[in-house]
Amino acid sequence: MSKTPVQNEFSHPIDVAQIGPEGVSVRLQAAESVRIALAKRFHIPAVLSLRAELRVQPGVESGHFQVTGRLWAEVEQTCVVSLDPVRETLDEEFERGFAPPEAVAEILAALPESDDDESEWLDPDAIDPPDPIEGGVIDLGEVVAEELALSLNPYPRKPDAELPAGFTPDPEPEAKVSPFAVLAQLKKGSEK
């Protein structure tokens, strides 16, 4: 029984075996049906426009590829204060590396493991490991969709949005007192 690969809304696979040493340039423009599907996927009211220009180049190591690109989009999100629609224009450049799955596994295995708090060792400026090349193809449309998702404002707000008059936020819940702290207080009281 053959497994059918999942089709993404904005699928545009490119066979890496067809990429020569000079690389390849690709322009993508999302059709209305794709934009509707992406808006649904990202839980936003609308993706009004989406286009991208990409360049795929062979990497330094054999079987590795570098995708650089730029996307332009207009999206509609919901204001976190007023719940009114908020339109935003995005213009984002990005770069992604791709490698055979075995090479990605080796790179990930070589990363240091830590039991410490993630914030102490996670470097936001570090280079991300490459994504795996699945089935000999890189889905450039999915790359653009993922970069669009990363570019969305997590807290869209209209410039003039204000909380309604008379609105008072719920008070912060009181911190729970540890049972051990209560026992310590009891112990101090009995020592007096």
N, C-alpha and C positions, 0 to 999 in steps of 0.2 A: 504494500500500500504506500503510495507516494504522498509525501506531506506537501500541501500547497502553501507556498510562502504567503505571509500576510501582506496585503497591498495597503500601502499608506495612502492617505488622501492626496498627497502631492508627490506621488512616486515618479522619479525620473532616474532609473538605474543606468549606470555607465559601467561597461565591462572593462576592468582594469587591463586585461590582455590587449585591448585595442588602443591603449594610451601609449603613444610613442615617446621618445626622449624629449621632444619639444613640448609635450603636454597638450592639453586641450582646453578651450574656453567654451563655456556654456551660458546661455541666457535663458532664464525661466520666467514665465508669467503665469500666475495662478488664475484659472478660469473661475467664473462665479460659483459653480458647484463645489469646487475645491475650497474656495474661501468660506463658503457656508459650512462645509465639513470641518475645516480648521477652527472656525469660531465655536462650533459645538464641542470639539475636542478640548479647546482651551477654556471653555466655560465663560465666553465673553459674548456680548450681543452681536458683534460683526467684525469681520476682516474685510474692509472696503476695497483694499487693493494690496497686491503683493507681487513684487518682482525682484529678481536677483541676477547678478552677474557673478560667475564663478570661474576659477581657473584651477585645473587639476594638473599637478606636476609630479613626476616620479621623485621619490625621496632619495636621500644619500644612500640608504641601505636598500638592497634588492627587495622588491616586493612591497616597499613602503611608498606612500603617496601623501602629498600635501594638498589640501583644498583651501584656497583663499577665496574670499568672496565679500560681496556687499549686498545687503538687502534694503529695499525700500518698501515701506508698508504704511497704510493708514488703517487704524483700528478704532473700534468703538468699544469702550469699557463702561462700567458702572461706577459712578462716584461713590466712594466709601462713606461719605457724609450725607449727601442729599439723595442718593440713588438715581440721580439724573444721568443721562448719557454723557460721556466724555470722549471726545475724539482726540487722537494723538497720531502724529506723523513720526515714523521711525526711519532712521537712516543709520544702519549699523554695519561695520566691517567685522569680519571674523576670519579665523584660521583654525583648521582642524587637521590632525594627522590621522592616517589610516595605515594599518599593517595587517599581515596575515594573523589569524587567531592564535597560532602558536607563539608568535613574537609578542603579541599583546599579553598572553599568559605569562611569558618569561619576564616581561617588564613589570607586570603587576606583582609577581612573586618576589622580585628584587626590591620592591618598596619596603621601607622599614615599617615594622608593626609596632604599635604602641598601645598600652593600656591606659595611658594618660588621657586627660580631657582633650578632646579633638581640637579645641581652640588653641592648645599649646603647640601642636605640631602641624596643623593644617595651614599651608602657606597659600594664600589666594593668588600670589604672583607666580607660583610654581607652574611649570609647563605641564599641561594635562597629558596623561598617557594617550597613545593613539587608540582610535576606535578600531574594532576588528572589521576586516573585509569579509563579508559573509557571501559565500557562493561565487566568489570572484567578481562581485560588483560593489560599487559604492552608490547608494541611493542619494543623489544630490538633492532631490526634492525633500527627502526626509531631513537632510542636513539643514536646509533652509527653514523647514518647519520647526525644528528644534531650536535654531538660532532665533527665530521669531518668538517662540515661547520664552526664551531667556531674556529677550528684549522688552517684554511686556512690563508695564509699571505694576508692581504688586499692590500699590495703594493709590489707584487713580483718584484724583480729586479736582473738581471744578475750581477755578481760581477764586470765585466768589462764594463758594459753599461754606455755610455756617451751620452750626448746630441750632435747632429750633429754640426760640426764646423759652425760658423756663425749664429747659432740659437740664437735669442734674444727673451726672453719671452715678451709677451704683457705687457706694463706698467700697474701698478695698476691703476684702475679707481679712479679719484678724488672723495673724499668723498662729498656727496651731502650736501649742506648747508641748514640747517633748515630754513624755511620761517620765523620762529620766531626770529632766529638769525639775519636775514636780517632786520627785523623790529626793533630789539634792536639797531642795528648799525645805522639805519636811525634816531631813536629817540635820540641816543647820538649825532649824527651830528646836529640835530635841536636844541639841548640844548646849543650848543656853541655860 
